[in-house]
Amino acid sequence: MTKRIVLVVLMAALIFPMAFAGGGQQAAGSDQIVIGANIYSFADNFMNGVMKPEMERYAQEKGVRIDIVDSEGQQAKLNDQVDVFITRGVDVLVINLVDPASARSIIEKAQRANIPLVLFNKEATEAGVMNLYDKVWYVGTNSAESGIIQGEMMVADWRSNPSWDKNGDGIVQYVLLKGEPGHPDAEARTTYSVKAFADAGIQTQQLALEADPNWSTQHGNDKMAAWLSSSFGNQIELVIANNDGMAFGAITAMKTAGQMLPIYGVDALDQALSHIADGEMNGTVLNDGVNQARASLDLAINAARGANVTAGTPWTLEAATKAVRVAYVAVTPENYQDFR
């Protein structure tokens, strides 16, 4: 009889593996919520250095389990990872899209499995796709806001520093490190940071613009070094970086070349604050990854419990977009210590 009982238990383990592996809608014998999450690329300074550790810390604080995987910048890999999460029977998905245009495929996978889905940091670009499923929400920012804030800082500093206009022509000659082509943040920051000058009645001239799908420090270094040694290198008056990581590389290249130019980034990473303190960076914009991480998990936990996703939280949901927006903040030499 004892052998027969053991055989039945082993057969059940093969048929229902998640009940024994700690997965399933909730771990066997436990009420702990299980979250399947990803980061589009662990190579991203901001995503891996700010959002991932805060998600892990906050999940522990909330008493939930979170498994975070690296999609390595490949949408196809993310699609497979979501399939694995669904097969494991996680309670909720918290997904950082690789390609914002591919949101539909992820939403449809979640819908077929009837698993709540929170997209974060990269907003779906397809119109109306968020309305396909009643259990999908977004956490991120207003993409234009970071460019507007960065632009306003640059305009104010340009007006306060006439010596920045090296050739005295009244025109801002700039180079721009864009980041990932097609990413809503990269596109909006590129547009609105420069638009601030036009809105202020100041002319600009773009000397060079370079995109980088990885938003990397190495890319910023390589491109800035190439620009400084180019035929227009001595004409550059301003460096605009759509994230701090690329700005760090540009700063290294400038220091190597012995040419320090005004430079602005976005994210307010710790290293950016150190560069501001050292007078090597003129400003950045706080991309509040800590609160984006917390909002993503707050919505996910409520969704897994079948509650209103913003219940008991400080977050406000935009009805039209099903989105929680976390505000950007200007970080300058005057206030950078507040963010350390």
For each residue, the residues with C-beta under 8 A, 3 or more apart:
1: 4 5
2: 5 6
3: 6 7
4: 1 7 8
5: 1 2 8 9
6: 2 3 9 10
7: 3 4 10 11
8: 4 5 11 12
9: 5 6 12 13
10: 6 7 13 14
11: 7 8 14 15
12: 8 9 15 16 19
13: 9 10 16 17 19 20
14: 10 11 17
15: 11 12
16: 12 13 19 20
17: 13 14 20 21
18: 21 22 23 24 28 88 89
19: 12 13 16 24 28
20: 13 16 17 28
21: 17 18 88
22: 18 27 28
23: 18 27 34 88 89 90
24: 18 19 27 28 34 88 89
25: 34 89 91
26: 30 31 32 33 34 91
27: 22 23 24 30 32 34 65
28: 18 19 20 22 24
29:
30: 26 27
31: 26
32: 26 27 63 64 65
33: 26 64 65 91 92 301 304 305
34: 23 24 25 26 27 64 65 66 67 88 89 90 91
35: 59 64 65 66 67 90 91 92 93 94 297 300 301 304
36: 67 81 82 85 86 88 90 92 93 94
37: 55 66 67 68 69 93 94 95 96
38: 68 69 70 71 78 81 82 94 95 96
39: 42 44 47 48 51 52 68 69 70 71 96
40: 44 47 71 73 78 96 97 98 121 122
41: 44 47 48 70 71 72 73 98 214
42: 39 47 48 52 70 72
43: 48 73 214 216
44: 39 40 41 47 48 214 215 245
45: 48 49 215 217 243 244 245 267 269
46: 49 50 51 215 243 244 245 267 269 287 289
47: 39 40 41 42 44 50 51 52 96 121 289
48: 39 41 42 43 44 45 51 52
49: 45 46 52 53 269
50: 46 47 53 54 267 269 289 290 293
51: 39 46 47 48 54 55 96 120 121 289 292 293
52: 39 42 47 48 49 55 56 68
53: 49 50 56 57
54: 50 51 57 58 289 290 293 294
55: 37 51 52 58 59 66 68 94 293 296 297
56: 52 53 59 60 66 68
57: 53 54 60 61
58: 54 55 61 62 293 294 297
59: 35 55 56 62 64 65 66 297
60: 56 57 63
61: 57 58
62: 58 59 297 301
63: 32 60
64: 32 33 34 35 59 297 301
65: 27 32 33 34 35 59
66: 34 35 37 55 56 59 94 297
67: 34 35 36 37 85 90
68: 37 38 39 52 55 56
69: 37 38 39 81
70: 38 39 41 42
71: 38 39 40 41 74 75 77 78 81 96 98
72: 41 42 77
73: 40 41 43 98 213 214
74: 71 77 78 98
75: 71 78 79 97 98 99 102
76: 79 80
77: 71 72 74 80 81 98
78: 38 40 71 74 75 81 82 95 97 98 106
79: 75 76 82 83 102 105 106 109
80: 76 77 83 84
81: 36 38 69 71 77 78 84 85
82: 36 38 78 79 85 86 93 95 106 109 110
83: 79 80 86 87 109
84: 80 81 87 88
85: 36 67 81 82 88 90 93
86: 36 82 83 89 90 93 109 110 113 115
87: 83 84
88: 18 21 23 24 34 36 84 85
89: 18 23 24 25 34 86
90: 23 34 35 36 67 85 86 93 115
91: 25 26 33 34 35 115 116 304
92: 33 35 36 115 116 117 118 300 301 303 304
93: 35 36 37 82 85 86 90 106 110 115 116 117 118 300
94: 35 36 37 38 55 66 118 120 296 297 300
95: 37 38 78 82 106 117 118 119 120
96: 37 38 39 40 47 51 71 119 120 121 122
97: 40 75 78 100 102 103 106 119 122 124
98: 40 41 71 73 74 75 77 78 102 122
99: 75 102 182
100: 97 103 122 123 124 125 182 183 184
101: 124 125 126 182
102: 75 79 97 98 99 105 106
103: 97 100 106 107 119 124 125 126 129 130
104: 107 108 124 126 129 132
105: 79 102 108 109
106: 78 79 82 93 95 97 102 103 109 110 117 119
107: 103 104 110 111 117 124 129 130 132 133 136
108: 104 105 111 112 132 133
109: 79 82 83 86 105 106 112 113
110: 82 86 93 106 107 113 115 116 117 133 135 136
111: 107 108 114 132 133 135 136
112: 108 109
113: 86 109 110
114: 111 135
115: 86 90 91 92 93 110 135
116: 91 92 93 110 135 136 300 303 304
117: 92 93 95 106 107 110 133 135 136 137
118: 92 93 94 95 136 137 138 139 296 299 300 303
119: 95 96 97 103 106 122 123 124 136 137 138 139
120: 51 94 95 96 138 139 140 292 296
121: 40 47 51 96 139 140 292
122: 40 96 97 98 100 119 140 183 184
123: 100 119 138 140 143 184 323
124: 97 100 101 103 104 107 119 129 130 138
125: 100 101 103 182 184
126: 101 103 104 129
127:
128: 131 132
129: 103 104 107 124 126 132
130: 103 107 124 133 136 137 138 321 322
131: 128 322
132: 104 107 108 111 128 129 136
133: 107 108 110 111 117 130 136
134:
135: 110 111 114 115 116 117 303
136: 107 110 111 116 117 118 119 130 132 133 322
137: 117 118 119 130 299 303 309 317 322 323 324
138: 118 119 120 123 124 130 321 322 323 324
139: 118 119 120 121 292 295 296 299 315 323 324 326
140: 120 121 122 123 143 292 323 324 325 326
141: 145 146 185 287 288 292 325 326 327 328
142: 145 325 327 328
143: 123 140 146 147 184 185 187 188 189
144: 147 148 188 191 192
145: 141 142 148 149 327 328
146: 141 143 149 150 185 188 189 192 266 285 287 328
147: 143 144 150 151 188 189 190 191 192 193 195 196
148: 144 145 151 152 192 193 195 196
149: 145 146 152 153 285 328 329 330
150: 146 147 153 154 189 192 193 196 240 264 266 283 284 285 330
151: 147 148 154 155 192 193 194 195 196 197 199
152: 148 149 155 156 196 330
153: 149 150 156 157 264 282 283 285 330 332
154: 150 151 157 158 193 196 197 238 240 262 264 282 283
155: 151 152 158 159 196 197 200 202
156: 152 153 159 160
157: 153 154 160 161 164 262 282 283
158: 154 155 161 164 165 172 197 202 238 262
159: 155 156 200
160: 156 157
161: 157 158 164 262
162: 165
163: 166
164: 157 158 161 237 238 262
165: 158 162 168 169 170 171 172 237
166: 163 173 234 235 237
167: 173 235 237
168: 165
169: 165
170: 165 202 203
171: 165 202 203 204 205
172: 158 165 197 202 203 204 205 237 238
173: 166 167 204 205 207 232 235 236 237 238
174: 194 204 205 206 207 236 237 238 239 240
175: 206 207 208 209 224 227 236 238 239 240
176: 190 193 194 206 208 209 210 239 240 241 242
177: 210 212 219 220 223 224 239 240 241 242 243 246 247 250
178: 181 186 190 209 210 211 212 242
179: 183 185 186 189 211 212 215 242 243 246
180: 183 186 211 212 213 214 215
181: 178 186 211 213
182: 99 100 101 125 186 187
183: 100 122 179 180 186 187
184: 100 122 123 125 143 187 188
185: 141 143 146 179 188 189 242 266
186: 178 179 180 181 182 183 189 190 211 215 242
187: 143 182 183 184 190 191
188: 143 144 146 147 184 185 191 192
189: 143 146 147 150 179 185 186 192 193 242 266
190: 147 176 178 186 187 193 194 209 242
191: 144 147 187 188 194 195
192: 144 146 147 148 150 151 188 189 195 196
193: 147 148 150 151 154 176 189 190 196 240 242 264
194: 151 174 176 190 191 197 198 204 206 240
195: 147 148 151 191 192 198 199
196: 147 148 150 151 152 154 155 192 193 199 200
197: 151 154 155 158 172 194 200 202 203 204
198: 194 195 201 202 203 204
199: 151 195 196
200: 155 159 196 197
201: 198
202: 155 158 170 171 172 197 198
203: 170 171 172 197 198
204: 171 172 173 174 194 197 198
205: 171 172 173 174
206: 174 175 176 194 209
207: 173 174 175 227 232 235 236
208: 175 176 223 227 230 232
209: 175 176 178 190 206
210: 176 177 178 219 223
211: 178 179 180 181 186
212: 177 178 179 180 215 216 219 220 223 246
213: 73 180 181
214: 41 43 44 73 180 219
215: 44 45 46 179 180 186 212 219 242 243 245 246
216: 43 212 219 220 245 246 249
217: 45 220 221 245 246 248 249 252
218: 221 222 249
219: 177 210 212 214 215 216 222 223 246 249
220: 177 212 216 217 223 224 241 245 246 247 248 249 250 253
221: 217 218 224 225 249 250 252 253
222: 218 219 225 226 249 253
223: 177 208 210 212 219 220 226 227 249 250
224: 175 177 220 221 227 228 239 249 250 253 254
225: 221 222 228 229 253 256 257
226: 222 223 229 230
227: 175 207 208 223 224 230 232 233 236
228: 224 225 233 236 253 254 257 259
229: 225 226 233 257
230: 208 226 227 233
231:
232: 173 207 208 227 235 236
233: 227 228 229 230 236
234: 166
235: 166 167 173 207 232
236: 173 174 175 207 227 228 232 233 239 261
237: 164 165 166 167 172 173 174 261 262
238: 154 158 164 172 173 174 175 261 262 263
239: 174 175 176 177 224 236 247 250 254 261 262 263 264
240: 150 154 174 175 176 177 193 194 263 264
241: 176 177 220 244 246 247 250 263 264 265 266
242: 176 177 178 179 185 186 189 190 193 215 246 265 266
243: 45 46 177 179 215 246 247 265 266 267 287
244: 45 46 241 247 248 265 266 267 268 269 271 272 284
245: 44 45 46 215 216 217 220 248 249 267 269
246: 177 179 212 215 216 217 219 220 241 242 243 249 250 265
247: 177 220 239 241 243 244 250 251 263 264 265 272 275 281 284
248: 217 220 244 245 251 252 265 271 272 275
249: 216 217 218 219 220 221 222 223 224 245 246 252 253
250: 177 220 221 223 224 239 241 246 247 253 254 263
251: 247 248 254 255 263 275 280 281
252: 217 221 248 249 255 256
253: 220 221 222 224 225 228 249 250 256 257
254: 224 228 239 250 251 257 259 260 261 263
255: 251 252 258 260 280
256: 225 252 253
257: 225 228 229 253 254
258: 255
259: 228 254
260: 254 255 280
261: 236 237 238 239 254
262: 154 157 158 161 164 237 238 239 282
263: 238 239 240 241 247 250 251 254 280 281 282
264: 150 153 154 193 239 240 241 247 281 282 283 284
265: 241 242 243 244 246 247 248 272 281 283 284 285
266: 146 150 185 189 241 242 243 244 284 285 287 328
267: 45 46 50 243 244 245 272 284 285 286 287 289
268: 244 272 273 284 285 286 287 329 331 339
269: 45 46 49 50 244 245 272 273 284
270: 273 274 340
271: 244 248 274 275
272: 244 247 248 265 267 268 269 275 276 281 284 331
273: 268 269 270 276 277 284 331 336 337 339 340
274: 270 271 277 278
275: 247 248 251 271 272 278 280 281
276: 272 273 279 280 281 282 283 284 331 332 333 336
277: 273 274 336 337
278: 274 275 281
279: 276 333
280: 251 255 260 263 275 276
281: 247 251 263 264 265 272 275 276 278 284
282: 153 154 157 262 263 264 276 332 333
283: 150 153 154 157 264 265 276 330 331 332 333
284: 150 244 247 264 265 266 267 268 269 272 273 276 281 331
285: 146 149 150 153 265 266 267 268 328 329 330 331
286: 267 268 328 329 330 331 339
287: 46 141 146 243 266 267 268 292 328
288: 141 291 292 326 327 328 329
289: 46 47 50 51 54 267 292 293
290: 50 54 293 294
291: 288 294 295 326
292: 51 120 121 139 140 141 287 288 289 295 296 326
293: 50 51 54 55 58 289 290 296 297
294: 54 58 290 291 297 298
295: 139 291 292 298 299 313 315 324 326
296: 55 94 118 120 139 292 293 299 300
297: 35 55 58 59 62 64 66 94 293 294 300 301
298: 294 295 301 302 309 310 313 315
299: 118 137 139 295 296 302 303 309 310 313 315 324
300: 35 92 93 94 116 118 296 297 303 304
301: 33 35 62 64 92 297 298 304 305
302: 298 299 305 307 308 309 310 311 312 313
303: 92 116 118 135 137 299 300 306 307 309
304: 33 35 91 92 116 300 301
305: 33 301 302
306: 303
307: 302 303 311
308: 302 311
309: 137 298 299 302 303 317
310: 298 299 302 313 315 316 317 324
311: 302 307 308
312: 302
313: 295 298 299 302 310
314:
315: 139 295 298 299 310 324
316: 310 324
317: 137 309 310 322 323 324
318: 321 322 323 324 325
319: 322
320:
321: 130 138 318
322: 130 131 136 137 138 317 318 319
323: 123 137 138 139 140 317 318
324: 137 138 139 140 295 299 310 315 316 317 318
325: 140 141 142 318
326: 139 140 141 288 291 292 295
327: 141 142 145 288
328: 141 142 145 146 149 266 285 286 287 288
329: 149 268 285 286 288 339
330: 149 150 152 153 283 285 286 335
331: 268 272 273 276 283 284 285 286 335 336 339
332: 153 276 282 283 335 336
333: 276 279 282 283 336
334:
335: 330 331 332 338 339
336: 273 276 277 331 332 333 339 340
337: 273 277 340
338: 335
339: 268 273 286 329 331 335 336
340: 270 273 336 337
